[in-house]
């Protein structure tokens, strides 16, 4: 396993110096889910609650979250994102909404954290939009599915 880049030789947290790295196209795809009661799932898929369309609002919130990642995660570099896409799809078999985000930039560091943050914020927004009818919803499975660009190259989760 490689060394942790955010920990200096003195054991203190540090922001990695990416100044010497080449600019490359960076893409990351992350996914997560929010499981809920059958009735809540039907309400969400109906896309019309007292608060509005929970799916459309969560998709927008996820995009906004990706843009604010460096404000939320202390050692992340602020990145000029060139694209953030967020899609929420229903899984009837699981009574869950599957949240998938992709983030893209051309720069010196990757966008994995931006994609993961987008998924997390979208799931939390869905919880907020639907909590009045179901406080037992479960957010989980937030993971990086794929990333490309940079020195470490291409990564794809096994089985994907």
Kinemage of the C-alpha trace (Angstrom):
@kinemage 1
@onewidth
@group {chain A} dominant
@subgroup {mainchain}
@vectorlist {calphas} color= white
{ca unk a 1} P 0.000 0.000 0.000
{ca unk a 2} L 1.322 3.442 -0.859
{ca unk a 3} L 1.913 6.087 1.784
{ca unk a 4} L -0.826 8.482 2.794
{ca unk a 5} L -0.225 11.696 0.871
{ca unk a 6} L -2.113 13.964 3.276
{ca unk a 7} L 0.161 13.094 6.206
{ca unk a 8} L 3.608 14.711 6.271
{ca unk a 9} L 6.804 13.070 7.561
{ca unk a 10} L 6.160 14.799 10.877
{ca unk a 11} L 2.729 13.130 11.186
{ca unk a 12} L 0.818 16.361 10.642
{ca unk a 13} L -1.959 16.885 8.121
{ca unk a 14} L -0.963 18.703 4.951
{ca unk a 15} L -2.428 19.730 1.638
{ca unk a 16} L -0.537 17.907 -1.102
{ca unk a 17} L 1.555 20.111 -3.394
{ca unk a 18} L 0.293 19.354 -6.911
{ca unk a 19} L 2.200 22.216 -8.540
{ca unk a 20} L 4.602 19.945 -10.407
{ca unk a 21} L 1.953 17.604 -11.774
{ca unk a 22} L 0.816 17.715 -15.389
{ca unk a 23} L -2.682 18.840 -16.297
{ca unk a 24} L -4.689 15.855 -17.535
{ca unk a 25} L -8.359 15.165 -18.062
{ca unk a 26} L -9.786 13.708 -14.858
{ca unk a 27} L -13.102 11.895 -14.558
{ca unk a 28} L -14.676 10.141 -11.569
{ca unk a 29} L -17.960 8.264 -11.161
{ca unk a 30} L -19.471 7.515 -7.752
{ca unk a 31} L -22.686 5.892 -6.624
{ca unk a 32} L -24.816 5.499 -3.504
{ca unk a 33} L -28.362 4.690 -2.513
{ca unk a 34} L -31.129 5.611 -0.150
{ca unk a 35} L -33.521 2.839 0.855
{ca unk a 36} L -36.986 3.590 2.172
{ca unk a 37} L -40.441 2.234 2.923
{ca unk a 38} L -42.524 1.209 -0.094
{ca unk a 39} L -44.952 4.108 0.415
{ca unk a 40} L -42.111 6.630 0.621
{ca unk a 41} L -40.544 5.168 -2.513
{ca unk a 42} L -43.856 5.601 -4.372
{ca unk a 43} L -44.112 9.189 -3.131
{ca unk a 44} L -40.560 9.988 -4.266
{ca unk a 45} L -41.113 8.398 -7.673
{ca unk a 46} L -44.332 10.405 -8.044
{ca unk a 47} L -42.044 13.457 -7.963
{ca unk a 48} L -44.699 15.687 -6.395
{ca unk a 49} L -44.519 16.298 -2.638
{ca unk a 50} L -45.447 19.335 -0.561
{ca unk a 51} L -41.784 20.388 -0.747
{ca unk a 52} L -41.589 19.861 -4.528
{ca unk a 53} L -39.964 17.211 -6.717
{ca unk a 54} L -37.508 15.444 -4.384
{ca unk a 55} L -35.538 13.865 -7.219
{ca unk a 56} L -35.036 17.077 -9.209
{ca unk a 57} L -34.102 19.003 -6.068
{ca unk a 58} L -31.637 16.302 -4.949
{ca unk a 59} L -30.003 16.214 -8.389
{ca unk a 60} L -29.446 19.964 -8.214
{ca unk a 61} L -28.187 19.747 -4.621
{ca unk a 62} L -25.680 17.056 -5.614
{ca unk a 63} L -24.269 19.243 -8.363
{ca unk a 64} L -24.013 22.149 -5.942
{ca unk a 65} L -22.313 19.881 -3.397
{ca unk a 66} L -19.662 18.820 -5.908
{ca unk a 67} L -18.865 22.484 -6.541
{ca unk a 68} L -18.353 23.071 -2.787
{ca unk a 69} L -16.251 19.989 -2.011
{ca unk a 70} L -13.114 21.917 -1.062
{ca unk a 71} L -15.195 23.947 1.423
{ca unk a 72} L -16.369 20.739 3.115
{ca unk a 73} L -13.340 18.422 2.988
{ca unk a 74} L -10.380 20.217 4.599
{ca unk a 75} L -7.486 19.006 2.423
{ca unk a 76} L -9.220 18.983 -0.982
{ca unk a 77} L -7.988 21.419 -3.597
{ca unk a 78} L -10.575 23.758 -5.129
{ca unk a 79} L -11.060 22.524 -8.692
{ca unk a 80} L -12.410 24.150 -11.841
{ca unk a 81} L -15.018 21.512 -12.640
{ca unk a 82} L -15.871 21.303 -16.317
{ca unk a 83} L -18.831 18.962 -15.802
{ca unk a 84} L -20.908 17.432 -13.035
{ca unk a 85} L -23.743 15.074 -13.914
{ca unk a 86} L -26.075 13.541 -11.393
{ca unk a 87} L -28.741 10.938 -12.046
{ca unk a 88} L -31.194 9.422 -9.597
{ca unk a 89} L -32.895 6.224 -10.721
{ca unk a 90} L -35.482 4.141 -8.886
{ca unk a 91} L -34.829 0.516 -8.003
{ca unk a 92} L -38.266 -1.062 -7.628
{ca unk a 93} L -36.821 -4.331 -6.356
{ca unk a 94} L -35.119 -2.559 -3.430
{ca unk a 95} L -37.488 0.366 -2.723
{ca unk a 96} L -34.405 2.523 -3.136
{ca unk a 97} L -33.199 5.447 -5.173
{ca unk a 98} L -29.799 4.925 -6.771
{ca unk a 99} L -27.716 8.094 -7.024
{ca unk a 100} L -24.916 8.220 -9.605
{ca unk a 101} L -22.624 11.208 -10.095
{ca unk a 102} L -19.826 11.933 -12.519
{ca unk a 103} L -17.392 14.804 -12.186
{ca unk a 104} L -14.870 16.023 -14.733
{ca unk a 105} L -12.024 18.525 -14.892
{ca unk a 106} L -8.727 19.107 -16.610
{ca unk a 107} L -6.164 19.693 -13.937
{ca unk a 108} L -3.456 18.453 -11.614
{ca unk a 109} L -5.581 16.418 -9.197
{ca unk a 110} L -8.527 14.065 -9.422
{ca unk a 111} L -12.247 14.581 -8.924
{ca unk a 112} L -13.069 11.485 -6.863
{ca unk a 113} L -14.021 13.563 -3.830
{ca unk a 114} L -16.275 15.797 -5.923
{ca unk a 115} L -18.186 12.787 -7.300
{ca unk a 116} L -18.474 11.223 -3.833
{ca unk a 117} L -19.609 14.521 -2.315
{ca unk a 118} L -22.239 14.947 -5.039
{ca unk a 119} L -23.688 11.514 -4.212
{ca unk a 120} L -23.606 12.178 -0.467
{ca unk a 121} L -25.317 15.567 -0.713
{ca unk a 122} L -27.979 14.222 -3.088
{ca unk a 123} L -28.758 11.346 -0.699
{ca unk a 124} L -28.951 13.714 2.270
{ca unk a 125} L -31.259 15.998 0.292
{ca unk a 126} L -33.560 13.081 -0.521
{ca unk a 127} L -33.640 12.255 3.177
{ca unk a 128} L -34.498 15.860 4.004
{ca unk a 129} L -37.231 16.004 1.361
{ca unk a 130} L -38.879 12.765 2.537
{ca unk a 131} L -38.173 12.597 6.275
{ca unk a 132} L -41.624 13.886 7.222
{ca unk a 133} L -43.095 10.548 6.096
{ca unk a 134} L -40.159 8.165 6.734
{ca unk a 135} L -37.446 8.779 9.311
{ca unk a 136} L -36.173 5.185 8.959
{ca unk a 137} L -34.625 5.702 5.500
{ca unk a 138} L -31.081 4.348 5.161
{ca unk a 139} L -28.300 5.985 3.164
{ca unk a 140} L -25.477 3.680 2.192
{ca unk a 141} L -23.213 2.081 -0.338
{ca unk a 142} L -21.498 5.332 -1.261
{ca unk a 143} L -18.481 4.323 -3.313
{ca unk a 144} L -16.170 5.228 -6.146
{ca unk a 145} L -17.025 3.175 -9.230
{ca unk a 146} L -14.449 4.513 -11.641
{ca unk a 147} L -11.810 7.169 -12.115
{ca unk a 148} L -9.417 8.084 -14.893
{ca unk a 149} L -6.567 10.499 -15.431
{ca unk a 150} L -3.450 11.350 -13.534
{ca unk a 151} L -0.384 9.433 -12.484
{ca unk a 152} L -2.290 6.569 -10.819
{ca unk a 153} L -4.131 5.888 -14.080
{ca unk a 154} L -7.476 4.213 -14.557
{ca unk a 155} L -9.420 2.543 -11.748
{ca unk a 156} L -12.649 0.597 -12.062
{ca unk a 157} L -14.300 -1.145 -9.133
{ca unk a 158} L -14.146 -4.918 -9.522
{ca unk a 159} L -17.337 -6.325 -10.983
{ca unk a 160} L -18.280 -3.073 -12.730
